[in-house]
Amino acid sequence: MWQSSPPGSIYDYIRVASFSIGPDGLIEQWSSRAAGLFGMSSTEAIGRDPVEAFMPAELRSGGHRRVGEILDGKEWTGLVPFRMPGEGGAHGVAEVYVMPSLTGRGERAALCIVVDVRALRSIETDLAASQAIFGQSPFGFVLFGMDFAVVRANQRFATVFGGAADDHRGRTVEDYLPRAEADRLSATLKRVLETGESVTDLQLVGTTPGGTERRHWSMNLYRVHSGAGRPVGIAGLATDVTRRHIAAREAASARRNLALLNEASARIGNSLDLETTARELLDVAVPGFCDLATVDLYQGLLTGEEAAPGSWGPAHREPAGGS
């Protein structure tokens, strides 16, 4: 089935061009990509000797010999230095794939596929840099495709969720998170893909495979584009922030206790009346410390009676409750 390649395909990156050589060793056909690579239009190129047109003078004798071998039916692949036509033309190196062919009259010719080596080297460098960042990152890195399935994950991500990095290809967010959290992440992925707006510090809660402890993750999401600007997926960078959540919760608890202590010191004991003091204690305890509290007072204290040690009588109870 024939399908057109979208903008930003691999051929736009590696700069592939083609042309053909006729039985006489001259250029017979010239593609528009060849025109872009060599800086020569088809009108200028067709009918010219490719060796004379593009190769430096000191390499032309070897170039003519090679063309003769090709027209004798020999297939050849190699690196060919070239220069752009005209004075001060830029120099470059092309990787050339030459395949012998036949014309309609049975004469020998050749089809040439040319790749700009500079573009290939640039891609190799970019891939090496990407691999270093992706593979050696101390954070979980995952790339979601246009269908929100995992296209690639790094080893750190795999260490958290189990298996090798390649095992996660094709998985979806439902494979990692509870339903509610998975739905929330899916909606966020869709929004990032549609709008192109990045999301930072998306808080997610779940468990790791085989574990029961709740884990907290902070995730940054951004849309990824091809060299031609076409969206190709969403990248996610995840950090385990469980310890940070625990520390924040403990700090909040300590702050609440300190605030309660400060409030108690300010509100309790300002009066010598026992019932008033009991009510102040209850007002501080509920709801800041608990939902329900009572203060039991020895009845004799309210009437001024003295009781022998260990002989407590009926108590007076001051209750307080909160929701």
C-alpha positions in Angstrom: 0.0 0.0 0.0 1.4 3.4 -1.0 1.7 6.0 1.7 3.2 9.4 1.6 5.9 10.1 4.1 5.1 13.0 6.4 7.4 16.1 6.6 10.3 15.4 8.9 11.0 11.9 7.7 14.5 10.4 7.9 15.2 11.4 4.3 15.0 15.1 5.3 17.7 14.5 7.9 20.2 12.6 6.0 19.9 14.5 2.7 19.6 11.7 0.2 19.9 12.6 -3.5 20.0 10.6 -6.8 21.1 10.9 -10.4 21.8 8.6 -13.2 24.7 8.2 -15.6 24.2 7.3 -19.2 26.2 4.8 -21.4 28.5 7.7 -22.3 29.4 8.4 -18.7 27.6 11.7 -18.7 24.7 12.7 -16.3 21.5 11.6 -17.8 19.0 12.4 -15.1 19.2 14.8 -12.2 16.9 14.9 -9.1 15.8 18.1 -7.3 17.5 16.8 -4.2 20.8 16.5 -6.1 20.3 20.1 -7.2 20.0 21.1 -3.6 23.0 19.0 -2.4 25.4 20.0 -5.2 24.1 23.5 -5.9 23.5 22.8 -9.6 20.1 22.8 -11.5 19.1 19.9 -13.8 19.6 22.2 -16.8 23.2 22.8 -15.8 23.9 19.2 -14.7 22.4 17.0 -17.5 24.9 16.1 -20.2 28.0 16.9 -18.0 30.7 14.6 -16.9 30.1 14.2 -13.1 33.8 13.7 -12.4 34.8 16.9 -14.2 31.9 18.8 -12.7 32.3 17.9 -9.0 35.6 16.2 -8.2 38.8 18.1 -7.4 41.3 18.1 -10.2 43.8 15.9 -8.3 41.2 13.1 -8.0 39.7 13.2 -11.5 41.9 10.5 -13.0 40.9 8.0 -10.4 37.3 9.1 -10.7 37.2 8.5 -14.5 38.7 5.0 -13.9 36.0 4.3 -11.4 33.2 5.4 -13.7 34.6 3.1 -16.4 34.5 0.2 -14.0 30.9 1.0 -13.1 29.8 1.1 -16.7 31.4 -2.3 -17.2 28.8 -3.6 -14.7 30.7 -3.3 -11.4 28.7 -2.1 -8.3 30.5 0.3 -6.1 30.0 2.1 -2.7 32.4 4.6 -1.2 33.2 8.1 0.0 33.7 10.7 -2.7 35.1 14.2 -2.1 33.3 16.9 -4.1 33.2 20.6 -4.5 30.3 22.9 -5.4 30.6 24.4 -8.9 31.9 27.9 -9.4 34.8 29.8 -7.9 35.1 29.4 -4.1 32.7 26.5 -4.2 32.4 24.7 -0.8 33.9 21.3 -0.4 32.2 18.2 1.0 32.2 14.5 1.2 29.4 12.3 -0.1 28.8 8.6 0.4 27.8 7.2 -3.0 26.0 4.0 -3.8 26.3 3.1 -7.5 24.2 0.4 -9.1 24.7 -0.7 -12.7 21.6 -0.5 -14.8 20.5 -1.0 -18.4 18.8 1.4 -20.8 15.8 0.5 -23.0 18.2 -0.4 -25.7 20.2 -2.7 -23.5 23.1 -0.3 -23.0 25.0 -0.2 -19.7 24.3 2.8 -17.4 24.3 3.5 -13.7 22.0 4.8 -10.9 23.7 6.8 -8.2 22.4 7.3 -4.7 24.2 10.1 -2.8 24.2 10.8 1.0 25.7 13.9 2.5 28.3 12.6 5.0 28.2 15.8 7.0 24.6 15.2 7.7 25.3 11.6 8.7 28.0 12.6 11.1 25.8 15.3 12.6 23.1 12.7 13.2 25.6 10.3 14.7 26.7 13.0 17.1 23.2 14.0 18.0 22.3 10.3 18.6 25.3 9.8 20.8 24.4 12.9 22.9 20.8 11.9 23.2 21.8 8.4 24.3 24.1 9.8 26.9 21.4 12.0 28.3 18.6 9.5 28.0 20.5 6.4 29.1 22.6 7.9 31.9 20.0 10.2 33.5 19.5 9.6 37.2 15.8 10.4 36.7 13.1 8.2 35.1 12.8 9.2 31.5 10.0 8.0 29.3 8.8 8.9 25.8 5.2 8.5 24.9 4.1 8.1 21.2 1.2 9.8 19.5 -1.1 7.1 20.8 0.2 7.7 24.4 1.9 4.3 24.5 5.5 4.1 25.7 7.9 4.3 22.8 11.1 4.3 24.9 12.1 4.3 28.6 15.5 4.6 30.2 17.0 2.2 32.7 16.2 4.3 35.7 12.5 4.1 34.8 12.8 0.4 34.4 14.6 0.0 37.7 11.6 1.5 39.5 8.9 -0.4 37.6 10.7 -3.6 36.9 12.2 -5.4 33.9 14.5 -4.1 31.2 14.0 -0.8 29.5 12.9 -2.5 26.3 10.2 -4.4 28.2 8.2 -1.2 28.6 7.7 -0.5 24.9 4.0 -0.5 24.1 2.8 -0.1 27.7 0.3 2.5 28.7 -0.2 4.6 31.8 -2.8 2.1 33.1 0.1 -0.4 33.5 1.8 1.9 36.1 -0.8 3.8 38.0 -4.2 3.3 39.7 -7.2 4.1 37.5 -7.9 7.6 38.8 -4.3 8.6 38.5 -3.9 7.0 35.1 -6.9 8.9 33.8 -5.5 12.2 35.2 -2.1 11.5 33.5 -3.8 10.5 30.2 -5.8 13.7 30.2 -2.6 15.7 30.8 -0.7 13.9 28.0 -3.6 14.7 25.6 -3.5 18.4 26.6 0.2 18.6 26.2 0.1 17.0 22.7 -2.8 19.2 21.5 -1.6 22.5 22.9 2.2 22.1 23.0 2.2 23.6 26.5 4.6 21.9 28.9 3.5 20.7 32.4 5.8 20.9 35.3 5.6 19.2 38.7 2.6 17.0 38.0 2.0 15.1 41.3 1.2 11.4 40.9 0.6 8.7 43.5 0.8 5.0 43.1 2.8 1.8 44.0 5.6 0.0 42.5 5.2 -3.6 41.2 5.1 -6.0 44.1 5.0 -3.2 46.7 2.3 -1.8 48.9 3.9 1.5 50.0 2.4 4.6 48.5 4.9 6.4 46.3 4.8 10.0 45.2 6.2 11.1 41.8 6.7 14.5 40.3 6.5 14.5 36.5 7.4 17.1 33.9 5.9 16.7 30.5 6.7 18.4 27.2 5.9 17.8 23.5 8.6 16.5 21.3 9.0 17.6 17.7 10.8 16.3 14.6 13.4 18.5 12.8 10.6 19.8 10.6 8.5 20.8 13.6 6.0 17.9 13.4 4.9 16.6 16.9 6.1 13.0 17.4 5.2 12.4 21.0 5.5 13.5 24.6 8.6 13.2 26.8 8.2 12.7 30.5 10.8 13.2 33.3 9.8 11.6 36.6 11.3 12.0 40.0 10.4 10.1 43.2 9.5 12.7 45.8 8.1 10.3 48.4 10.7 11.3 51.0 9.9 15.0 50.3 6.2 14.3 50.9 6.9 12.5 54.2 9.2 15.3 55.4 6.6 17.9 54.4 3.9 16.0 56.3 6.1 15.7 59.4 7.0 19.3 59.2 3.4 20.3 58.9 2.5 18.1 61.9 5.3 19.8 63.9 4.0 23.2 62.9 0.5 22.3 63.9 1.6 21.0 67.3 3.7 24.1 67.9 0.8 26.4 67.0 -1.4 24.4 69.3 1.1 24.7 72.1 1.3 28.5 71.6 -2.4 28.8 71.5 -2.7 26.8 74.7 -0.2 28.9 76.6 -2.0 32.0 75.5 -5.6 30.9 76.3 -5.4 28.4 79.2 -4.9 29.5 82.8 -5.9 33.1 82.6 -8.5 32.5 85.3 -8.5 30.7 88.6 -12.0 29.5 88.0 -11.8 25.7 87.3 -14.8 25.5 85.0 -13.4 28.4 82.9 -10.0 26.8 82.8 -11.6 23.5 81.7 -13.6 25.2 79.0 -10.4 26.9 77.7 -8.7 23.6 77.6 -11.5 22.1 75.6 -11.7 25.0 73.2 -8.0 24.6 72.4 -8.1 20.8 72.1 -11.1 20.7 69.8 -10.8 20.7 66.9 -7.1 21.6 66.8 -6.0 18.4 68.5 -8.9 16.0 68.5 -12.6 15.8 67.6 -13.9 15.0 71.0 -12.5 15.8 74.5 -13.8 15.8 78.1 -12.4 17.2 81.3 -13.3 15.4 84.5 -13.2 17.5 87.7 -13.5 16.2 91.3 -16.8 17.5 92.5 -15.3 18.4 95.9 -13.0 20.9 94.2 -16.0 22.8 92.9 -17.5 23.1 96.5 -14.2 23.7 98.3 -14.2 20.4 100.1 -11.0 18.5 100.9 -10.8 14.8 100.4 -8.5 12.3 101.9 -5.8 11.0 99.5 -7.2 8.3 97.2 -10.8 8.9 98.1 -12.2 10.6 95.0 -15.9 11.2 94.9 -18.2 11.9 92.0 -16.7 13.9 89.1 -18.0 16.9 87.2 -17.6 16.4 83.5 -17.1 19.2 80.9 -17.6 17.7 77.4 -16.6 19.3 74.1 -16.9 17.9 70.5 -16.2 19.0 67.0 -16.8 17.6 63.5 
